[in-house]
């Protein structure tokens, strides 16, 4: 279904004449979809929990601005505990990951937090939004997604900045990529990173975000008091509440809880001191 959806969105290059702007002249935009490989042993979703990436790239004035969003897609999801495993894996990139559910009447999106809280049951999922809303109101508005997350389709590498400040990359193919490209004339760019890591180290390099982003609600405009949000995240990520899982997934869930607690403690200390 993702392949069909991506193919329907694919367009040729379009030109827009921009006048009286910092960079005037013909800007080009296009939507591109690429399917890189099929599923099977070693498939990307078995390594990171995602089966695709959505990218926005803006090439202008000698610079390239990008942001990306990993996704896991399901067809008519009703009940599937395997989503919990995929969500835990995706938590390494929590603020730049969503789940997509294709139904007969709509294409839905929800955060990995709410997939975990649902325990894999669609009827128990909260804050489900149309995919169009997730992309226009949250991804394009910089409420989800990350500007240091990117995919190099030629080298087959995923790159992101880890919590220790090191920009890492790892080698594998993502099956689906949907890319919106906006380009000013005469610009080329190469994906750069500090360290190329093996697949076995992926989840030791959690994507870097600010502490308040670690505890922020995702894909919702609802304002939640921080202490209540800590309880919500604990109900989603605490390993004792997730049921039987492989040791790797339990360790990841425990690591996420440590990060959440540390971020909440830093948030409280910052608010108490009056430093913003």
Secondary structure, DSSP 8 states (H G I E B T S, - for coil): -HHHHHHHH----EEEEE-SSSS-EEEEEEEEEEE----STT-HHHHHS-SEEEEEEEEETTEEEEEEEEEEEEES-SB-THHHHHHHHHGGGGGGEEEEEE-SS-EEEEEHHHHHHHTTBGGG--S-EEHHHIIIIIITTTSS-BTT-EEETTTTEEEEEBTTS-EEEEE---SEEEEEEEE-SS-------SEEE-GGGGGGS-B---HHHHTS--S------HHHHHHHHHHHH-GGGS-S--HHHHHHHHHHHHHHHHHHHHHHHHHHHT--
